[in-house]
Amino acid sequence: MVLEPNPSLKERVKGQTRYLLLYIHRLSMYNSAMHTPNQIGKDLVAASSTPLVLAILAEQDNYGYAILQRVREVSGGALEWTDGMLYPVLHRLERADLIQSRWEKSESGRQRKYYSLTPRGKKQLTQERAQWQTVDATLRQLWQSLAQELSTPPLKGFSS
């Protein structure tokens, strides 16, 4: 005689497992959508990738890993790019003729692919810089007026 588990118990465990999996999924989605104050969101990282790479290459020609290190350095560690994020950006910029690449032997004798700005990339950097300065000035103005509103004491007779 083979004992079968109680079907209602089996269904109950299956239901609890499904609930637990959905809860874990929802929790992970919620936590990944939340950012600590110093963590930069995906959309902002993507939007800033072109001007950052162009500006780094305006400083000097560089290879992928050095670009990753420079991003980390200038952002004070707030931006942690990966190879999987950087190389598609480099390939896109190269296809758009904003940067060019060449293979070069490093001091250690290892071949590295160096990237440099093209004349078109220098023009694009000028445009990107002007656009980001406009965004920066706009946000600073909004935040300054918001800070003034928040620090203004409430009018007499009104409670906040």
N, C-alpha and C positions, 0 to 999 in steps of 0.2 A: 504494500500500500504506500503510495507516494503522497506526501502531504503538500498540498498547494497552499501558498500563503493566502491569507484572507484578501479577496479582491478589493474590498473597500480600503483595507490598510495599504495595499499596493497602490491604489489610485490616490490615496491621501499623500503618500510619500512622493509619488510622481508630481502631484500638484504643488507640494511644498518645494520640491526641487526646482520646478519651473518658476515658482514665485521667487525663490532665492536667486536664480540665474537672472531673472528680469530685474530684481532689486540691485544686484551687483552691476549689471549693465547700465542701469539708470544712474547709479551712484558714480560710476566711472565717467559717464558722459557729463554729469553735472560737475564733477571735480575737474575734468579736463577743460571745461568751458570757463572755469573760474581761474583768475590769475592773481598771483600775489602782486603787491604794488610795483615791484621791480621787474616782474616778468612781462615781456613784450608779447602781445597777441600775434597769432599767425598772420592775420591780414596786414598788420603794420610791418611785420618782418618782411613779408613778400613785397609790399609797396616800397619799402626802403632799400631793397636789395640792389636795384640798378644804380641809384645815386651813390650808394656806399661802395660798390665795386668800382665804379668809374672814378670816384674820388681817391680810392686807394691806389688805383693804377695811375692816376695823375701824379701821385707822389713819386712813384717809381714802378718800373716793370716788375712783375712778381709772378710766382707760381701759386697753385691752389692752396697748399697747406699754409704758406706764408700769408695769403689773403685771409684765411680763417683765423690765424693768430692775430692779425692786425685788427680784424673786426672785434674780436674778443678784447683786445687791448684798448682800442679807442672807446668801446662801450663800457669799459670798466667791468666786463664780465656779464653785463645785462643781456647781450646778444651772444648766444651759443649756436653758431651755425655748424652744420654737418656737411660732409662731402656730398651727401645725397641732396642737399639743398643748394650748395654752391655750384656744382658742376653743370646742372641744367641752366642756371643763370648765365654762367660763362659761355656755354654753347649758344644760348639764345642771343647774347650780346655779340658773339662772333658772327652768327648768321645775319644779324642786323648791321654788320660792318661797323660796330661801335668799338670793338676791340679786335686785335689780331693775336695769333699765337706763333711761337717758334720753339723748337726743341733746342736745349742747350745743356751742356755738361756742367754739373755743379762742381764745387771744389773737391767733393768726395769722389768725383768721377761718375756720379749717377746722372742719368738723363732726366731732365725736368722740362715740363712744358711751361714756358713763360708767356705771360699775357701782357699786352701793352695797348694803350689807347690809340685809336686811329684819329685822323683829323675830324671825321664825323663824330667820333666818340667825345672829343673835346667840346664840340658844339653842343652835343646832347648833355654833357655835364653842366655846361653853362645854363641851359634851359632847365634842367632838373634842379639846379641850385636855386634859381629864381623862383621856381614853383614851390620848393620846400621852404624858402624864406617867407613866401606869402602865407603858406599854411602856418608856419611858426608864428609869424606876427599876428595873424588872425586869432590863433589859440591864446597867445599871450594877452592880447587885448580882452578877449572874452573872460579869461581866468582872472585878470586884474579887476575887471568890473564886477565879477562874481565875488571875489574876495572882499571888495569894498561893500557890496550889498550885505554879505554875511557878517561883516564886522560893524555895520551901522547899528547902533542901539535902536530898539523898537520905539515907535512914537508913544508919547504919554497917552494913556487911556486904551491902548491896544496891547493885548497879550500875544505872545508868540506861541 
